[in-house]
Amino acid sequence: DGNAQDYHIGLDDTADELVLGLGSALGTTTHMAFDAAGHVRKPLSCSFGVILGSTQSNVTGDNTRYTIPFTAAEWDVNSDFDLANNKFVCPVDGTYHFTAGIGLGGLATDQTFFDAFFFDETDNWYQHSLDVGNVFNAQGYYYFMLSATIKKAAGTDIIAQVQIANGSKVVDVIGAAYPWTWMTGFLVG
């Protein structure tokens, strides 16, 4: 029995789980569940997966820093990803893990500088930097992955960006219903 909120700890005999949750009755708003195999679930913990639904043409290549405009959420527990502004907003102070897969098209040999990163309003979390003009495939495509674990304060933002230089603005960020370009994230703790 809490001051403003009631909480429960109990054995859910139907699911064979030990649960902790909000509310005085077992089975209401489970925050954590421990099953017989030792798996721990946190069904309300922040987690999201977003995709870019269509290709964004000619967005970088001339040193333009481009924020990827994710268009659809595959899932978004607690609605923490702001699709209208292309950013994840950290709901609480904590450590978060982010991953992204980004497809590029229209690359040319004169584009020798490429960076991809998560940007958190103050710092770049560089994850990928190379001479892209020498690594794309015969059709001018390149695909890469990003991953970072970042400690953030509640209310701060994370966005995914790419920047390609030393050429013209002809590089596309590939998007489609099949997720060529995507981002995921979750609260670690």
LOVOVO-620400 format. One record per residue: residue number from 1; x, y, z of N, C-alpha, C in turn; residue in three letters. Coordinates in nm, 4 decimals. Each point is the difference from the previous one (the first is absolute). Layout:
REM LOVOVO-620400
NUM;X;Y;Z;X;Y;Z;X;Y;Z;Ala
...
This chain:
REM LOVOVO-620400
1;0.0861;-0.1172;0.0000;-0.0861;0.1172;0.0000;0.0903;0.1229;0.0000;Asp
2;0.0056;0.0692;-0.1143;0.0831;0.1188;-0.0111;-0.0772;0.1241;0.0393;Gly
3;0.0672;0.1131;0.0026;-0.0627;0.1262;0.0337;-0.0993;0.0405;-0.1082;Asn
4;0.0506;0.0269;-0.1216;-0.0883;0.0406;-0.1100;-0.0381;-0.1183;-0.0887;Ala
5;0.0816;-0.1036;-0.0019;-0.0235;-0.1170;-0.0847;0.0097;-0.1271;0.0824;Gln
6;-0.0758;-0.0987;-0.0385;0.0116;-0.1332;0.0602;0.0773;-0.0899;-0.0962;Asp
7;0.0800;-0.0923;0.0563;0.0772;-0.0946;-0.0794;-0.0248;-0.1401;0.0522;Tyr
8;0.0288;-0.0988;-0.0849;-0.0156;-0.1379;0.0442;0.1215;-0.0831;-0.0392;His
9;0.0249;-0.1021;0.0784;0.0969;-0.1055;-0.0286;-0.0759;-0.1283;0.0261;Ile
10;0.0009;-0.0886;-0.0984;-0.0759;-0.1223;0.0211;0.0309;-0.1077;-0.1013;Gly
11;-0.0529;-0.1186;0.0241;0.0152;-0.1129;-0.0897;-0.1246;-0.0101;-0.0859;Leu
12;0.0182;0.0146;-0.1303;-0.1088;-0.0187;-0.0955;-0.0044;-0.1492;-0.0303;Asp
13;-0.0915;-0.0715;0.0637;-0.0082;-0.1450;-0.0112;-0.0362;-0.0457;-0.1403;Asp
14;-0.0759;0.0803;-0.0728;-0.0405;-0.0368;-0.1364;0.1206;-0.0017;-0.0933;Thr
15;0.0826;0.1020;0.0038;0.1167;0.0094;-0.0870;0.1258;-0.0585;0.0636;Ala
16;-0.0073;-0.0381;0.1258;0.1162;-0.0493;0.0739;0.1126;0.1032;0.0010;Asp
17;-0.0340;0.1217;0.0372;0.0971;0.1088;0.0038;-0.0078;0.0760;0.1314;Glu
18;0.1164;0.0475;0.0440;0.0056;0.0938;0.1105;-0.0071;0.1379;-0.0637;Leu
19;-0.0949;0.0829;0.0442;-0.0192;0.1304;-0.0632;0.0071;0.1138;0.1013;Val
20;0.0472;0.1141;-0.0494;-0.0006;0.1257;0.0735;-0.0779;0.0971;-0.0867;Leu
21;-0.0892;0.0774;0.0612;-0.0775;0.0903;-0.0832;-0.0690;0.1105;0.0754;Gly
22;-0.0627;0.0870;-0.0769;-0.0758;0.1128;0.0525;-0.1418;-0.0466;0.0291;Leu
23;-0.0563;0.0465;0.1093;-0.1354;-0.0384;0.0389;0.0023;-0.1006;0.1115;Gly
24;-0.1042;-0.0039;0.0765;-0.0024;-0.0879;0.1161;-0.0358;-0.1438;-0.0355;Ser
25;-0.0571;-0.0238;-0.1181;-0.0421;-0.1355;-0.0374;0.0995;-0.0627;-0.0966;Ala
26;0.0303;-0.1267;0.0224;0.0859;-0.0765;-0.0892;-0.0635;-0.0030;-0.1386;Leu
27;0.0828;0.0186;-0.1045;-0.0516;-0.0029;-0.1371;-0.0323;0.1377;-0.0557;Gly
28;0.0200;0.1056;0.0785;-0.0219;0.1352;-0.0514;0.1356;0.0654;-0.0254;Thr
29;0.0223;0.0492;-0.1178;0.1187;0.0765;-0.0395;0.1310;-0.0635;0.0485;Thr
30;0.0360;-0.1114;-0.0602;0.1247;-0.0681;0.0352;0.1197;0.0820;-0.0454;Thr
31;0.0909;0.0292;0.0933;0.1234;0.0715;-0.0333;0.1149;-0.0957;-0.0258;His
32;0.0065;-0.1087;0.0747;0.1018;-0.1034;-0.0201;-0.0631;-0.1363;0.0239;Met
33;0.0422;-0.0977;-0.0816;-0.0479;-0.1369;0.0170;0.1183;-0.0953;-0.0134;Ala
34;0.0104;-0.0941;0.0926;0.1072;-0.0989;0.0026;-0.0646;-0.1363;-0.0225;Phe
35;0.0397;-0.0717;-0.1069;-0.0614;-0.1309;-0.0237;0.0863;-0.1119;0.0584;Asp
36;-0.0496;-0.1237;-0.0105;0.0662;-0.1153;0.0607;0.1379;-0.0261;-0.0602;Ala
37;0.0230;0.0423;-0.1240;0.1291;-0.0216;-0.0654;0.1006;0.1096;0.0350;Ala
38;-0.0439;0.1012;0.0753;0.0900;0.1078;0.0385;-0.0041;0.1209;-0.0922;Gly
39;-0.0874;-0.0008;-0.0990;-0.0134;0.1162;-0.0881;-0.0659;0.1142;0.0763;His
40;0.0530;0.1200;-0.0191;-0.0550;0.1186;0.0635;-0.0549;0.0898;-0.1101;Val
41;-0.1272;0.0319;0.0066;-0.0628;0.0894;-0.0976;-0.0379;0.1299;0.0690;Arg
42;0.0165;0.1098;-0.0747;-0.0432;0.1316;0.0469;-0.0902;0.0568;-0.1098;Lys
43;-0.1260;-0.0373;-0.0025;-0.0869;0.0322;-0.1129;-0.0273;0.1485;-0.0206;Pro
44;0.0258;0.0844;0.0963;-0.0245;0.1437;-0.0157;0.1286;0.0781;-0.0238;Leu
45;0.1137;-0.0675;-0.0054;0.1273;0.0688;-0.0173;0.0122;0.0541;-0.1421;Ser
46;0.0592;0.1149;-0.0109;0.0160;0.0714;-0.1262;0.0690;-0.0866;-0.1053;Cys
47;-0.0606;-0.0088;-0.1188;0.0555;-0.0735;-0.1126;-0.0692;0.0482;-0.1272;Ser
48;0.0761;0.0116;-0.1098;-0.0606;0.0426;-0.1262;0.0741;-0.0602;-0.1189;Phe
49;-0.0687;-0.0042;-0.1124;0.0572;-0.0380;-0.1283;-0.0717;0.0798;-0.1078;Gly
50;0.0749;0.0814;-0.0757;-0.0592;0.0854;-0.1033;0.0679;-0.0267;-0.1337;Val
51;-0.0729;0.0272;-0.1088;0.0545;-0.0215;-0.1345;-0.0196;0.1245;-0.0862;Ile
52;0.0799;0.0086;-0.1048;-0.0160;0.1021;-0.1026;-0.0823;-0.0633;-0.1111;Leu
53;-0.1214;0.0501;-0.0225;-0.0939;-0.0638;-0.0918;0.0250;0.0230;-0.1467;Gly
54;0.0731;0.1048;-0.0372;0.0274;0.0260;-0.1414;0.1371;0.0639;-0.0153;Ser
55;0.0596;-0.0193;-0.1169;0.1334;0.0530;-0.0273;-0.0005;0.1520;0.0007;Thr
56;0.0999;0.0573;0.0648;0.0199;0.1448;0.0030;0.1125;0.0311;-0.0986;Gln
57;-0.0339;0.0630;-0.1115;0.0943;0.0182;-0.1104;0.0815;0.1276;0.0111;Ser
58;0.1276;-0.0111;-0.0391;0.0912;0.1143;-0.0122;0.0064;0.0842;0.1273;Asn
59;0.0269;-0.0650;0.1134;-0.0043;0.0695;0.1289;0.1375;0.0343;0.0575;Val
60;0.1057;-0.0629;-0.0508;0.1350;0.0308;0.0460;0.0981;-0.0373;-0.1110;Thr
61;0.1263;0.0216;0.0273;0.1048;-0.0249;-0.0981;0.0867;0.1231;-0.0169;Gly
62;-0.0528;0.1152;0.0382;0.0703;0.1282;-0.0108;0.0347;0.0559;0.1379;Asp
63;0.0152;-0.0862;0.0976;0.0288;0.0316;0.1397;-0.1247;0.0393;0.0786;Asn
64;-0.1183;-0.0203;-0.0560;-0.1240;0.0249;0.0733;-0.0145;-0.1046;0.1103;Thr
65;-0.0294;0.0463;0.1199;-0.0281;-0.0893;0.1134;-0.1494;-0.0254;-0.0006;Arg
66;-0.0397;-0.1262;-0.0161;-0.1402;-0.0342;-0.0242;-0.0569;-0.0834;0.1135;Tyr
67;-0.1103;0.0453;0.0584;-0.0721;-0.0752;0.1031;-0.0977;-0.0938;-0.0686;Thr
68;0.0059;-0.1270;0.0338;-0.0864;-0.0993;-0.0643;-0.1426;0.0149;0.0519;Ile
69;-0.0959;0.0206;-0.0907;-0.1397;0.0226;0.0388;-0.0800;-0.1304;0.0084;Pro
70;0.0140;-0.0721;0.1070;-0.0725;-0.1267;0.0150;-0.1501;0.0261;-0.0078;Phe
71;-0.0714;-0.0867;-0.0707;-0.1404;0.0281;-0.0319;-0.1009;-0.0914;0.0675;Thr
72;0.0446;-0.1128;0.0524;-0.0960;-0.0927;0.0606;0.0648;-0.0744;0.1161;Ala
73;-0.0797;-0.0255;0.1023;0.0465;-0.0780;0.1150;-0.0476;-0.1437;-0.0149;Ala
74;0.0931;-0.0921;0.0039;-0.0351;-0.1420;0.0041;-0.0507;-0.0351;0.1397;Glu
75;0.0594;0.0629;0.1007;-0.0474;-0.0039;0.1384;0.0556;0.1225;0.0710;Trp
76;-0.0664;0.0439;0.1030;0.0457;0.1149;0.0772;-0.0661;-0.0044;0.1370;Asp
77;0.0582;-0.0807;0.0893;-0.0523;-0.0123;0.1356;0.0121;0.1365;0.0678;Val
78;-0.1084;0.0514;0.0485;-0.0108;0.1290;0.0682;0.0051;0.1212;-0.0925;Asn
79;0.0024;-0.0206;-0.1315;-0.0032;0.1104;-0.0985;0.1094;0.1035;0.0243;Ser
80;0.1245;-0.0447;0.0132;0.1116;0.0903;0.0258;0.0710;0.0468;-0.1272;Asp
81;-0.0297;-0.0623;-0.1150;0.0600;0.0470;-0.1248;-0.0960;0.0989;-0.0650;Phe
82;0.0477;0.1208;-0.0237;-0.0793;0.1084;-0.0588;0.0170;-0.0041;-0.1520;Asp
83;-0.0901;-0.0692;-0.0703;0.0088;-0.0122;-0.1457;-0.0131;0.1351;-0.0696;Leu
84;-0.0788;0.0909;0.0540;-0.0197;0.1308;-0.0637;0.1296;0.0801;-0.0039;Ala
85;0.0898;-0.0234;0.0961;0.1257;0.0753;0.0064;0.1234;-0.0883;-0.0151;Asn
86;-0.0185;-0.1267;-0.0386;0.1094;-0.0934;-0.0302;0.0976;-0.0204;0.1149;Asn
87;-0.0518;-0.0124;0.1228;0.0910;-0.0135;0.1129;-0.0606;-0.0869;0.1095;Lys
88;0.0907;-0.0625;0.0749;-0.0373;-0.0729;0.1197;0.0185;0.0939;0.1174;Phe
89;-0.0983;0.0077;0.0875;0.0074;0.0849;0.1182;0.0126;-0.0910;0.1224;Val
90;0.1117;0.0099;0.0707;0.0259;-0.0854;0.1162;-0.1027;0.0286;0.1096;Cys
91;-0.0773;-0.1012;0.0428;-0.1037;0.0244;0.0992;0.0523;0.0139;0.1433;Pro
92;0.1147;-0.0611;0.0291;0.0568;0.0041;0.1353;0.1519;0.0093;-0.0095;Val
93;0.0643;0.0440;0.1081;0.1457;-0.0066;0.0069;0.0392;-0.1464;-0.0082;Asp
94;0.1013;-0.0321;-0.0800;0.0429;-0.1384;-0.0073;0.0971;-0.0255;-0.1127;Gly
95;0.0338;-0.1267;-0.0158;0.0874;-0.0447;-0.1071;-0.0864;-0.0660;-0.1064;Thr
96;0.0190;0.0412;-0.1253;-0.0798;-0.0481;-0.1124;0.0918;-0.0640;-0.1037;Tyr
97;-0.0524;-0.1005;-0.0687;0.0743;-0.0607;-0.1099;-0.0755;0.0262;-0.1297;His
98;0.0732;0.0467;-0.1022;-0.0582;0.0307;-0.1297;0.0724;-0.0772;-0.1086;Phe
99;-0.0748;-0.0443;-0.1004;0.0574;-0.0612;-0.1191;-0.0711;0.0595;-0.1210;Thr
100;0.0672;-0.0047;-0.1132;-0.0609;0.0457;-0.1245;0.0631;-0.0739;-0.1157;Ala
101;-0.0781;-0.0188;-0.1032;0.0479;-0.0512;-0.1277;-0.0374;0.1034;-0.1045;Gly
102;0.0967;0.0436;-0.0804;-0.0260;0.1070;-0.0952;0.0505;-0.0406;-0.1376;Ile
103;-0.0889;0.0096;-0.0985;0.0341;-0.0293;-0.1384;0.0197;0.1290;-0.0773;Gly
104;0.1099;0.0076;-0.0759;0.0293;0.1171;-0.0823;0.0032;-0.0400;-0.1462;Leu
105;-0.0404;0.0906;-0.0865;0.0059;-0.0233;-0.1441;0.0493;0.1241;-0.0710;Gly
106;0.0430;-0.0167;-0.1252;0.0466;0.1122;-0.0794;0.1399;0.0459;0.0322;Gly
107;0.0792;-0.0846;0.0656;0.1356;0.0380;0.0391;0.0930;0.0061;-0.1210;Leu
108;0.0998;0.0875;0.0085;0.0966;0.0172;-0.1082;0.1412;0.0013;0.0573;Ala
109;0.0984;-0.0242;-0.0844;0.1392;-0.0112;0.0456;0.0552;0.1311;0.0546;Thr
110;-0.0554;0.1147;-0.0365;0.0528;0.1258;0.0519;-0.0431;0.0276;0.1437;Asp
111;-0.0943;-0.0748;0.0528;-0.0462;0.0182;0.1382;0.0893;-0.0805;0.0928;Gln
112;0.0998;0.0661;0.0544;0.1020;-0.0710;0.0772;-0.0184;0.0078;0.1505;Thr
113;-0.0917;0.0799;0.0469;-0.0185;0.0183;0.1445;-0.1424;-0.0375;0.0363;Phe
114;-0.0145;-0.0938;0.0939;-0.1325;-0.0461;0.0418;-0.0010;-0.0208;0.1506;Phe
115;-0.0988;0.0585;0.0668;-0.0215;-0.0227;0.1425;-0.1472;-0.0321;0.0234;Asp
116;-0.0256;-0.0885;0.0911;-0.1358;-0.0298;0.0466;0.0062;-0.0019;0.1509;Ala
117;-0.1021;0.0553;0.0635;0.0074;0.0121;0.1444;-0.1371;0.0191;0.0611;Phe
118;-0.0039;-0.0260;0.1311;-0.1128;0.0410;0.0821;0.0387;0.1360;0.0574;Phe
119;-0.0915;0.0955;-0.0028;0.0269;0.1339;0.0526;-0.0958;0.0243;0.1149;Phe
120;0.0527;0.0491;0.1121;-0.0815;0.0139;0.1207;-0.0120;0.1445;0.0481;Asp
121;-0.0106;0.0927;-0.0922;-0.0161;0.1425;0.0283;0.1309;0.0697;0.0333;Glu
122;0.0993;-0.0716;0.0503;0.1275;0.0624;0.0346;0.1197;-0.0760;-0.0565;Thr
123;-0.0068;-0.1306;-0.0088;0.1133;-0.0817;-0.0437;-0.0383;-0.0879;-0.1175;Asp
124;0.0990;-0.0254;-0.0845;-0.0137;-0.1005;-0.1051;0.0538;-0.1308;0.0540;Asn
125;-0.0760;-0.1041;-0.0119;0.0472;-0.1332;0.0357;0.0341;-0.0695;-0.1310;Trp
126;0.1215;0.0290;-0.0531;0.0424;-0.0543;-0.1282;0.0083;-0.1511;0.0082;Tyr
127;-0.0501;-0.0619;-0.1014;0.0025;-0.1453;-0.0027;0.0579;-0.0540;-0.1294;Gln
128;0.0025;0.0832;-0.1028;0.0414;-0.0498;-0.1297;0.0634;0.1145;-0.0771;His
129;0.1239;-0.0145;-0.0395;0.0688;0.1034;-0.0757;0.0951;-0.0686;-0.0970;Ser
130;-0.0094;0.0348;-0.1297;0.0872;-0.0636;-0.0975;0.0026;0.0781;-0.1306;Leu
131;0.0897;-0.0418;-0.0892;0.0088;0.0538;-0.1351;-0.1012;-0.0765;-0.0846;Asp
132;-0.1245;0.0475;-0.0008;-0.1105;-0.0723;-0.0624;0.0157;-0.0119;-0.1512;Val
133;0.0762;0.0890;-0.0615;0.0190;-0.0046;-0.1450;0.0722;-0.1234;-0.0485;Gly
134;0.0601;-0.0761;0.0912;0.0726;-0.1207;-0.0385;-0.0656;-0.1295;0.0465;Asn
135;-0.1196;0.0063;0.0607;-0.0566;-0.1226;0.0558;-0.1413;-0.0341;-0.0481;Val
136;-0.0669;0.0877;-0.0703;-0.1361;-0.0320;-0.0425;0.0007;-0.1082;-0.1070;Phe
137;-0.1162;-0.0649;-0.0191;-0.0060;-0.1084;-0.0984;-0.0186;0.0566;-0.1419;Asn
138;-0.0075;-0.0867;-0.0976;-0.0064;0.0415;-0.1408;-0.1211;0.0870;-0.0316;Ala
139;-0.1060;-0.0109;0.0769;-0.1196;0.0804;-0.0233;0.0006;0.1318;0.0789;Gln
140;0.1067;0.0278;0.0736;0.0091;0.1238;0.0769;-0.0665;-0.0067;0.1359;Gly
141;-0.0197;-0.1235;0.0537;-0.0645;-0.0179;0.1299;0.1021;-0.0367;0.1072;Tyr
142;-0.0306;0.0421;0.1220;0.0795;-0.0397;0.1160;-0.0953;-0.0126;0.1180;Tyr
143;0.0157;-0.1073;0.0815;-0.0851;-0.0238;0.1160;0.0893;-0.0161;0.1221;Tyr
144;-0.0396;0.0593;0.1112;0.0828;-0.0082;0.1199;-0.0879;0.0007;0.1243;Phe
145;0.0609;-0.0364;0.1125;-0.0676;-0.0075;0.1292;0.0672;0.0939;0.0993;Met
146;-0.0816;0.0533;0.0910;0.0483;0.0820;0.1109;-0.0450;-0.0637;0.1301;Leu
147;0.0764;0.0224;0.1054;-0.0393;-0.0473;0.1320;0.0696;0.0854;0.1048;Ser
148;-0.0744;0.0432;0.1019;0.0596;0.0799;0.1070;-0.0819;-0.0156;0.1271;Ala
149;0.0685;0.0000;0.1122;-0.0635;0.0033;0.1309;0.0359;0.1352;0.0609;Thr
150;-0.1032;0.0788;0.0339;0.0205;0.1395;0.0387;-0.0775;0.0296;0.1285;Ile
151;0.0659;0.0649;0.0947;-0.0672;0.0425;0.1240;-0.0641;0.1358;-0.0270;Lys
152;-0.1303;0.0109;0.0250;-0.0763;0.1196;-0.0345;-0.0901;0.0441;0.1147;Lys
153;-0.0295;0.1295;0.0021;-0.0934;0.0563;0.0967;-0.1405;-0.0014;-0.0586;Ala
154;-0.0983;-0.0046;0.0863;-0.1397;0.0039;-0.0440;-0.0245;0.1265;-0.0812;Ala
155;-0.0756;-0.0142;-0.1093;-0.0361;0.1139;-0.0830;0.0987;0.0327;-0.1100;Gly
156;0.1177;-0.0655;-0.0024;0.0955;0.0259;-0.1082;-0.0335;-0.0857;-0.1206;Thr
157;0.0506;0.0425;-0.1164;-0.0358;-0.0641;-0.1270;0.1175;-0.0771;-0.0589;Asp
158;-0.0334;-0.0986;-0.0837;0.0978;-0.0718;-0.0814;-0.0556;-0.0052;-0.1415;Ile
159;0.0849;0.0356;-0.0989;-0.0385;-0.0118;-0.1405;0.1103;-0.0750;-0.0743;Ile
160;-0.0341;-0.0595;-0.1131;0.0976;-0.0673;-0.0857;0.0285;0.0905;-0.1194;Ala
161;0.1297;0.0195;-0.0294;0.0392;0.0881;-0.1088;0.1106;-0.0628;-0.0843;Gln
162;0.0083;0.0457;-0.1257;0.1096;-0.0362;-0.0896;0.0552;0.1273;-0.0624;Val
163;0.1270;-0.0067;-0.0385;0.0647;0.1135;-0.0657;0.1047;-0.0551;-0.0958;Gln
164;-0.0131;0.0362;-0.1269;0.0947;-0.0431;-0.1028;0.0504;0.1249;-0.0710;Ile
165;0.1325;0.0046;-0.0250;0.0598;0.1216;-0.0552;0.0882;-0.0291;-0.1201;Ala
166;0.0489;0.1100;-0.0579;0.0944;0.0014;-0.1115;-0.0621;-0.0463;-0.1306;Asn
167;-0.1273;0.0286;-0.0180;-0.0689;-0.0316;-0.1248;-0.1221;0.0875;-0.0122;Gly
168;-0.0975;-0.0438;-0.0768;-0.1238;0.0765;-0.0123;-0.1126;-0.0655;0.0777;Ser
169;-0.1077;0.0742;0.0164;-0.1142;-0.0447;0.0813;-0.0866;-0.0961;-0.0817;Lys
170;0.0502;-0.1225;-0.0164;-0.0681;-0.1016;-0.0807;-0.0243;-0.1299;0.0773;Val
171;0.0366;-0.0040;0.1282;-0.0113;-0.1234;0.0785;-0.1395;-0.0128;0.0593;Val
172;-0.0575;-0.1191;-0.0147;-0.1324;-0.0315;0.0527;0.0126;-0.0807;0.1287;Asp
173;-0.0969;0.0175;0.0907;-0.0160;-0.0913;0.1133;-0.1160;-0.0904;-0.0395;Val
174;0.0272;-0.1304;-0.0086;-0.0950;-0.0965;-0.0546;-0.1039;-0.0387;0.1048;Ile
175;-0.1263;0.0111;-0.0382;-0.1098;-0.0398;0.0872;-0.1040;-0.0745;-0.0801;Gly
176;-0.0752;-0.0842;0.0653;-0.1074;-0.0772;-0.0632;-0.0782;-0.0689;0.1097;Ala
177;-0.1116;-0.0625;-0.0381;-0.0780;-0.0763;0.0973;0.0876;-0.1085;0.0625;Ala
178;0.0864;-0.0619;-0.0838;0.1024;-0.0887;0.0549;0.1037;0.0908;0.0652;Tyr
179;0.0338;-0.0198;0.1258;0.0831;0.0985;0.0704;0.1469;0.0014;-0.0421;Pro
180;0.0327;0.0753;-0.1039;0.1394;0.0231;-0.0380;0.0669;0.0887;0.1030;Trp
181;-0.0723;0.1034;0.0418;0.0541;0.0947;0.0962;-0.0898;0.0004;0.1227;Thr
182;0.0585;-0.0241;0.1173;-0.0768;-0.0182;0.1223;0.0825;0.0437;0.1202;Trp
183;-0.0683;0.0161;0.1122;0.0668;0.0300;0.1274;-0.0773;-0.0667;0.1121;Met
184;0.0717;-0.0540;0.0969;-0.0623;-0.0577;0.1189;0.0687;0.0560;0.1237;Thr
185;-0.0661;-0.0098;0.1128;0.0598;0.0431;0.1254;-0.0779;-0.0522;0.1192;Gly
186;0.0686;-0.0069;0.1120;-0.0669;-0.0437;0.1221;0.0770;0.0502;0.1224;Phe
187;-0.0692;0.0100;0.1088;0.0593;0.0377;0.1278;0.0717;-0.1203;0.0586;Leu
188;0.1287;0.0154;0.0252;0.0787;-0.1079;0.0601;-0.0197;-0.0009;0.1498;Val
189;0.0055;0.1166;0.0602;-0.0188;0.0084;0.1436;0.0341;0.1356;0.0541;Gly
